[in-house]
């Protein structure tokens, strides 16, 4: 399964988002630090879910990172837009 698909599946299961957009931006970082050549190293995630309503910004980021679990070891960079 592609990393993008795994991210979508894990975040959907954890938060039942009303909106979720996962963009693979690895092509923008080809040849840069952190590019492992897999084409799956840099992602931008926009997620909206009621589960985040009473969380601080830091708590939201931690919750997303926890939901991604071991994927964090395979991804070099994630840009998050959480609401």
N, C-alpha and C positions, 0 to 999 in steps of 0.2 A: 504494500500500500504506500502511496506517495505521502511524504511528510505533510503536505497541505491537507490531504484527506484525513490523516490522523489527527491533525490539529482541529479540524472542523468536527470530527466525531467526538473527540474528548471534550471540547468546549460545549458542544450541543448537549452531551450527556450530563455535564456538570452544572450548566446554567440555564438550559432551555431558553436560549436568547431569542428576542424578538427580531434582532438583526445580527448577522454575522457575515463579515467579509474577510477572507484570508487571501492575501496577495503574496505570491512568491516573487520577491525582488532580488533574487540571487544574481540574475543576469546583470544587474546594475553594479555588482561588486566583484565581477570576474577579474581575477588577478590581484585583488586587494587582500589585505590581511583577513584571515578568517574564511576565505574562499577555499573550500576543500575539494573543489572540482566536481562535486556531486550535483550541483545545480539546485540544491535544497539546503541552503545555509542561512539565508536572510529572508525574513517574513515581516509583513505589516498586517496587523490584526485590528479590525474595528468590530467591537462587540457591544451590544446593548441588551441588558437583561434586568428584570425586576430584582433579581438576586443581589444586584450591586447597589440598590437604592440607599440602604442605610450604612454602607461601607465608606470608609475614608479612601482617598486615592491610593494610599499605600496598601491598604487592606485589599482593594480591588486587584492591584498588580500581584500581590502575594497569592490571592485566590486563583488567578489565571495561571501563574507559574506552578502552583501546586497541582492544578488540573492537568497541566501539560506533563508533569512528572518527568519520566526518563527522557522525554523528547528534548528537554532542556540540554541534555548532553550531546544531542545530535545537531542542534541549531546554534549557529554562531551569534545571530542577532535577531531580536524581535522588537518591532516598534508597536506599541500598544495604544489604542484609542478606546478607552473603556467608559461606558456610561450606563 
